């Protein structure tokens, strides 16, 4: 394995693992005869290399050291566009210093006699690859067992190491998959267009919680990595809470990785978003009379069975987030994963912030593709945004944050001009809106700006089709409407919930 999961203990040697295997009287999985057939095919037909390299490209896949050396020589010749035959491979083995290890020219001749043609090389190669993957699983598990028995082992580092090794195996599998034919891809296009044509709604993905976003995106689409960036105070968390709750209400299970707020804080804000309750009631003042709790209990019971699964452990690494996402996909069938927010994810080593954020960004995109879910990652923008005259964020404000822009399928920004004492530009957004939802990049469609409505007093987003009660706090039949509520400033509301930049003097990336 590549990483030592222990703070003080030494690495377990491979020899110890082999000793464990020999004690059990078991030989590692292998397919030596098929390895010979694969190498023989490469030696007799040049085109065989092109087929094989679609399955694997590493000599480590082979079990016998002689076969590893021969494949390595063949790969070097192929990379140099040189002919591949017994003579050229023999010469390359001599250059590599592996001629005797490979068994000499006699063994090369023997390999060519082990197969009649390269007709079945891909099939043979996949069996060889399966044997290699089984050996890797045995190696990972054997080493993990040794570390697990050691008192000095850090269990979380051990899990990270196992996840890293497992991911490496998954990547080998992914490289070995047969590509989709153009004809099959065309069939998928036709199927999707038919589905869109027959649909009674434009919503083909996960509910966003906003009619305009549903129309533009068709809902959050599977395999998409969506980045929503903003400065503190713009309402990133309020936005994503609404989309989380609405997605869950529509029947789509949601995983929520909250790296900043606790589960209790997040759920409290969810109750406020879903009800006419004021955050001040839920966090500070409470209700004047006991009977006012009936409204709260009614709303809580309505929300109790929403399929929302929150992990609020701080500084989770991308490896830990991947493991959590896979678990939630397998057990709960999540269709949406939210990460709040990207820059707070922990490092997996001594990495600078740019490298760390870039690794997290790539990891979140890989989760979306692997699990076929939508991943929404919130991103906090640096203070450079506020040095501009308009305060309006743009793509170049993500340039310092690793590869977020490159990895994302969509990059969106939230901008509330009123936060800076500016008037909304109603040539850009509707007159009943006060927030710009800026779609700065969208891989599958157009860019532009949509208008959203943000209730500054309640710190929550509203959709245009919703109507707030006349008194601004609760419906007439809701008992809490009798409670007089103080108006609080937006900055106070956000400060209460710690979504301001805690280290504003230092950009978060």
RAUR-V674595 format. One record per backbone hydrogen bond with DSSP energy under -0.5 kcal/mol. CO is the residue of the C=O (numbers start at 0). NH is the residue of the N-H. Records with the same first field share a line. If there is no record, write none. Layout:
BEGIN
CO->NH + NH
END
This chain:
BEGIN
2->4
4->153
12->15 + 16
13->17
14->18
15->19
16->20
17->21
18->22
19->23
20->25
21->24
30->34
31->35
32->36
33->37
34->38
35->39
36->40
37->41
38->42
39->43
40->44
44->47
45->48
46->49 + 50
47->51
48->52
50->53
51->54 + 55
57->60
58->61
63->67
64->68
65->69
66->70
67->71
68->72
69->73
70->74
71->75
72->76
73->77
74->78
75->79
76->81
77->80
82->84
84->88
85->89
86->90
87->91
88->92
89->93
90->94
91->95
92->96 + 97 + 98
93->96
97->101
98->103
99->102
102->106
103->107
104->108
105->109
106->110
107->111
108->112
110->113
111->114
117->120
119->123
120->124
121->125
122->126
123->127
124->128
125->129
126->130
127->131
128->132
129->133
130->134
131->135
132->136
133->137
134->138
135->139
136->140
137->141
138->142
139->143
140->144
141->145
142->146
143->147
144->148
145->149
146->149
149->152
151->6
152->154
153->157
154->158
155->159
156->160
157->161
158->162
159->163
160->164
161->165
162->166
163->167
164->168
165->169
166->170
167->171
168->172
169->173
170->174
171->175
172->176
173->176
180->184
181->185
182->186
183->187
184->188
185->189
186->190
187->191
188->192
189->193
190->194
191->195
192->196
193->197
194->198
201->203
205->219
209->213
210->214
211->215
212->216 + 217 + 218
213->217
217->203 + 204
219->205
220->223
223->225 + 374
224->226 + 408 + 409
225->376
226->228 + 411
227->378
228->413
229->380
230->233
234->238
235->239
236->240
237->241
238->242
239->243
240->244
241->245
242->246
243->247
244->248
245->249
246->251
247->250
250->252
252->334 + 335
253->308
254->337
255->257 + 310
256->258 + 339
261->265
262->266
263->267
264->268
265->269
266->270
267->271
268->272
269->273
270->274
271->274
277->280 + 281
278->282
279->283 + 284 + 285
280->285
288->291
289->292
290->293
291->294 + 295
292->296
293->297
294->298
295->299
296->300
297->301
298->302
299->303
302->305
305->307
306->253
307->309
308->255
310->257
312->315
315->345
316->320
317->321
318->322
319->323
320->324
321->325
322->326
323->327
324->328
325->329
326->330
327->331 + 332 + 333
328->332
334->373
335->254
336->375
337->256
338->377
339->258 + 259
340->343
341->344
348->350
351->355
352->356
353->357
354->358
355->359
356->360
357->361
358->362
359->363
360->364
361->365
362->366
363->367
364->368
365->369
366->370
367->371 + 372
372->222
373->336
374->225 + 376
375->338 + 377
376->227
377->341
378->229 + 380
381->384
382->385 + 386
383->386
384->387
393->396
394->397
395->398
397->400
399->401
400->403
402->406
403->407
408->442
409->226
410->439 + 440
411->228
412->437
414->416 + 435
415->418
416->419 + 421
417->420
423->425
424->427 + 428
429->432
434->436 + 451
435->414 + 437
436->438 + 449
437->412 + 439
438->447
440->410
441->444
447->438
449->436
451->433 + 434 + 453
452->461
453->455
454->458 + 459
459->454
461->452
462->465
465->467
468->471
474->477
476->478
477->480
478->481
479->482
481->483
488->492
489->493
490->494
491->495
492->496
493->496 + 498
494->497
499->501
500->503
502->505
504->506
END
